[in-house]
Amino acid sequence: MLKKNIWLLLLKGIPIGISNVLPGISGGTIAVVLGIYDMLIDAIKRFNLKIILPITIGAILGLLSTAGLINYLLETYPSFMTATIFGLIVASAKVTIVDIKKKNIINFLCFIIGFFIAFVLGKQSIDVAINGSIVSTWKLMFSGIFASLSMLLPGISGATILVMLGMYEYIIDCLLSMNITVILIFGSSAVLGILSFAWVLSYLLKEYRSELMATLTGLILGSALVVIPKSLTLIDLLGIILGISIVFILSRTSIK
């Protein structure tokens, strides 16, 4: 049973890694959809390698194996990819909505705050110039930490944060060219950020779950507004359906 769970966790790590390449959707959102968000946060907090390692390995495999393809699709079929991401995000919100047990003014305010943060961050990322110039070690470390925090939070895309910082294309190029130095600096900084922030999220999940889920729902839906398809052609509609279908399929998997 343990061996089966390890392989399942590895497989679930793959879409988490893939999502971190897609601007607009976060690895945290996919972890929620897959039903392993609480488990992952608690495992990071407790440094439970039996859970962390297979998910991490799966995420790395998913990221490295699809970075080039996703970059190509985003450049060649931007409308279809935007529609697909929109479908992914909107369908993902259902998972956090059902976990809001308390319906009160505090949770409503948490939702509004999360919605506003995601919308503002997403809007800012649209106009930020991206360049592939030489980047300092400090900027790499800052980008890794900042992006890692967003990877843990459903609704805030790590890729979108990198776009905002002007680092998205640079990091993707380094991944594709296997620039080990950049990958190690960025990766170790991301790990540091994840390990530090997991303690805060673990506490909030236990003590303020409804409030946190309301905020996360706001983050998810707020980020969806940024990637609303500008048109609704048949291709766009198929993209939305594909995104919703992917979330439905992923949410049907569970660890028994």
C-alpha positions as CSV (number, residue, x, y, z in Angstrom):
1,M,0.0,0.0,0.0
2,L,2.8,2.4,0.9
3,K,4.6,1.7,-2.4
4,K,1.3,2.3,-4.3
5,N,0.9,5.6,-2.5
6,I,4.4,6.7,-3.3
7,W,3.9,6.1,-7.0
8,L,0.5,7.9,-6.9
9,L,2.1,10.9,-5.2
10,L,4.8,10.9,-7.9
11,L,2.2,10.9,-10.6
12,K,0.3,13.7,-8.8
13,G,3.4,15.8,-8.7
14,I,3.6,15.8,-12.5
15,P,0.6,18.1,-13.1
16,I,1.8,20.3,-10.2
17,G,5.1,20.8,-12.0
18,I,3.3,21.5,-15.3
19,S,1.1,24.1,-13.7
20,N,4.1,26.0,-12.5
21,V,5.1,26.6,-16.1
22,L,1.7,28.0,-17.0
23,P,1.2,31.8,-16.2
24,G,-2.2,32.1,-14.5
25,I,-2.5,28.9,-12.6
26,S,-0.6,27.8,-9.5
27,G,0.8,24.5,-8.3
28,G,-1.2,25.1,-5.1
29,T,-4.4,25.2,-7.1
30,I,-3.6,21.8,-8.7
31,A,-2.6,20.4,-5.3
32,V,-6.1,21.4,-4.0
33,V,-7.8,19.8,-7.0
34,L,-5.8,16.6,-6.5
35,G,-6.8,16.4,-2.8
36,I,-3.2,16.6,-1.5
37,Y,-2.9,20.2,-0.4
38,D,-3.3,19.7,3.3
39,M,-1.1,16.6,3.2
40,L,1.6,18.5,1.2
41,I,1.6,21.5,3.5
42,D,1.8,19.3,6.6
43,A,4.5,17.2,5.1
44,I,6.6,20.2,4.3
45,K,6.2,21.5,7.8
46,R,7.2,18.2,9.3
47,F,9.8,17.6,6.6
48,N,8.2,14.2,5.8
49,L,10.4,13.0,2.9
50,K,8.1,10.0,2.2
51,I,5.6,12.5,0.9
52,I,7.8,15.4,-0.2
53,L,10.2,13.5,-2.3
54,P,7.8,11.7,-4.7
55,I,5.7,14.8,-5.2
56,T,8.9,16.9,-5.8
57,I,10.3,14.3,-8.2
58,G,7.0,14.2,-10.1
59,A,6.9,18.0,-10.2
60,I,10.4,18.3,-11.6
61,L,9.6,15.7,-14.2
62,G,6.5,17.5,-15.2
63,L,8.2,20.9,-15.3
64,L,11.3,19.8,-17.3
65,S,9.4,17.5,-19.7
66,T,6.8,20.1,-20.7
67,A,8.5,23.5,-20.3
68,G,9.5,23.7,-24.0
69,L,6.1,22.4,-25.3
70,I,4.1,24.8,-23.1
71,N,6.3,27.7,-24.1
72,Y,5.8,26.8,-27.8
73,L,2.0,26.5,-27.3
74,L,1.7,29.8,-25.5
75,E,3.5,31.5,-28.3
76,T,1.8,29.7,-31.2
77,Y,-1.7,29.2,-29.9
78,P,-2.2,32.0,-27.3
79,S,-5.9,32.2,-27.5
80,F,-6.5,28.4,-27.1
81,M,-4.0,28.3,-24.2
82,T,-5.6,31.3,-22.5
83,A,-9.0,29.6,-22.8
84,T,-7.7,26.3,-21.4
85,I,-6.1,28.1,-18.4
86,F,-9.4,30.0,-17.8
87,G,-11.2,26.6,-17.7
88,L,-8.7,25.2,-15.4
89,I,-8.9,28.1,-12.9
90,V,-12.7,28.4,-12.9
91,A,-13.2,24.7,-12.4
92,S,-10.6,24.6,-9.6
93,A,-12.6,27.2,-7.5
94,K,-15.3,24.6,-6.9
95,V,-12.9,22.6,-4.7
96,T,-12.2,25.4,-2.3
97,I,-15.8,26.7,-2.3
98,V,-17.2,23.5,-0.9
99,D,-14.6,23.7,1.9
100,I,-15.9,27.0,3.3
101,K,-18.0,25.7,6.2
102,K,-18.9,29.0,7.7
103,K,-20.9,31.6,5.7
104,N,-20.4,35.0,7.4
105,I,-19.2,38.5,6.8
106,I,-15.6,37.7,7.8
107,N,-15.3,35.0,5.2
108,F,-16.9,37.3,2.6
109,L,-14.3,39.9,3.4
110,C,-11.6,37.3,3.1
111,F,-12.9,36.3,-0.3
112,I,-12.9,40.0,-1.5
113,I,-9.4,40.5,-0.2
114,G,-8.1,37.4,-2.0
115,F,-10.0,38.3,-5.2
116,F,-8.5,41.8,-5.2
117,I,-4.9,40.6,-4.6
118,A,-5.0,38.1,-7.4
119,F,-6.7,40.5,-9.8
120,V,-4.2,43.3,-9.2
121,L,-1.2,41.0,-9.4
122,G,-2.4,39.5,-12.6
123,K,-3.2,42.8,-14.2
124,Q,0.3,44.2,-13.3
125,S,2.0,41.2,-15.0
126,I,0.5,42.0,-18.4
127,D,2.5,45.1,-18.9
128,V,5.9,44.1,-17.4
129,A,8.7,43.8,-20.0
130,I,10.5,40.5,-20.1
131,N,14.2,40.3,-20.9
132,G,16.8,37.6,-21.0
133,S,19.8,39.7,-19.8
134,I,22.3,38.6,-17.2
135,V,20.6,38.4,-13.8
136,S,22.3,38.9,-10.5
137,T,22.4,36.1,-7.9
138,W,20.4,38.3,-5.5
139,K,17.6,38.7,-8.0
140,L,17.6,35.0,-8.7
141,M,17.3,34.3,-5.0
142,F,14.5,36.9,-4.6
143,S,12.6,35.5,-7.6
144,G,12.9,31.9,-6.3
145,I,11.6,32.8,-2.8
146,F,8.8,35.0,-4.1
147,A,7.7,32.5,-6.7
148,S,7.8,29.7,-4.2
149,L,5.4,31.4,-1.9
150,S,2.9,31.8,-4.7
151,M,3.3,28.2,-5.7
152,L,2.0,27.2,-2.3
153,L,-1.0,29.6,-2.5
154,P,-3.8,28.4,-4.8
155,G,-4.8,31.3,-7.0
156,I,-1.4,33.0,-7.3
157,S,0.6,31.6,-10.1
158,G,4.4,31.2,-9.6
159,A,4.8,31.7,-13.4
160,T,2.8,34.9,-13.3
161,I,5.0,36.2,-10.5
162,L,8.0,35.5,-12.6
163,V,6.4,37.4,-15.5
164,M,5.9,40.3,-13.1
165,L,9.5,40.2,-12.1
166,G,10.7,40.1,-15.7
167,M,12.2,36.6,-15.1
168,Y,9.8,34.2,-16.8
169,E,11.6,33.8,-20.2
170,Y,15.0,33.9,-18.5
171,I,14.1,31.0,-16.1
172,I,12.4,29.0,-18.9
173,D,15.5,29.5,-21.2
174,C,17.8,28.3,-18.3
175,L,15.6,25.3,-17.8
176,L,15.6,24.3,-21.5
177,S,19.4,24.9,-21.8
178,M,20.0,23.1,-18.4
179,N,21.9,26.0,-16.9
180,I,22.8,24.2,-13.7
181,T,24.1,27.3,-11.8
182,V,20.9,29.3,-12.3
183,I,18.7,26.2,-11.7
184,L,20.5,25.5,-8.4
185,I,20.3,29.1,-7.1
186,F,16.7,29.6,-8.1
187,G,15.7,26.1,-6.9
188,S,17.4,26.3,-3.5
189,S,15.8,29.7,-2.9
190,A,12.4,28.3,-3.8
191,V,12.9,25.4,-1.4
192,L,13.8,27.9,1.4
193,G,10.7,29.9,0.7
194,I,8.4,26.9,0.7
195,L,9.9,25.4,3.9
196,S,9.4,28.7,5.7
197,F,5.9,29.5,4.5
198,A,4.5,26.0,5.0
199,W,4.4,26.6,8.8
200,V,2.2,29.6,8.4
201,L,-0.2,27.8,6.0
202,S,-0.3,24.7,8.3
203,Y,-1.4,26.9,11.2
204,L,-4.1,28.7,9.2
205,L,-5.5,25.4,7.8
206,K,-6.0,24.1,11.3
207,E,-7.2,27.2,13.1
208,Y,-8.8,29.4,10.4
209,R,-9.8,26.9,7.7
210,S,-13.0,28.5,6.4
211,E,-11.4,32.0,6.4
212,L,-8.3,30.6,4.5
213,M,-10.5,28.7,2.0
214,A,-12.6,31.8,1.4
215,T,-9.4,33.8,0.7
216,L,-8.1,31.1,-1.6
217,T,-11.4,31.0,-3.5
218,G,-11.0,34.8,-4.0
219,L,-7.5,34.3,-5.2
220,I,-8.5,31.6,-7.7
221,L,-11.5,33.5,-9.1
222,G,-9.6,36.8,-9.1
223,S,-6.8,35.2,-11.2
224,A,-9.4,33.8,-13.6
225,L,-10.5,37.3,-14.6
226,V,-7.1,38.1,-15.9
227,V,-7.2,35.2,-18.4
228,I,-10.8,35.6,-19.6
229,P,-10.7,34.7,-23.4
230,K,-11.0,37.9,-25.5
231,S,-13.2,36.0,-28.0
232,L,-15.4,32.9,-27.8
233,T,-14.6,31.0,-31.0
234,L,-15.1,27.3,-31.3
235,I,-11.3,26.8,-30.5
236,D,-11.7,29.0,-27.4
237,L,-14.7,27.0,-26.3
238,L,-12.9,23.8,-26.8
239,G,-10.0,25.2,-24.7
240,I,-12.4,26.0,-21.8
241,I,-14.0,22.6,-22.0
242,L,-10.5,21.0,-22.0
243,G,-9.5,23.0,-18.9
244,I,-12.6,22.0,-17.0
245,S,-12.3,18.4,-18.1
246,I,-8.7,18.2,-16.8
247,V,-9.7,19.5,-13.4
248,F,-12.6,17.0,-13.3
249,I,-10.3,14.1,-14.2
250,L,-7.6,15.2,-11.7
251,S,-10.1,15.7,-8.9
252,R,-11.3,12.1,-9.3
253,T,-8.0,10.7,-8.2
254,S,-7.4,10.0,-4.6
255,I,-5.0,8.2,-2.3
256,K,-6.6,5.3,-0.6
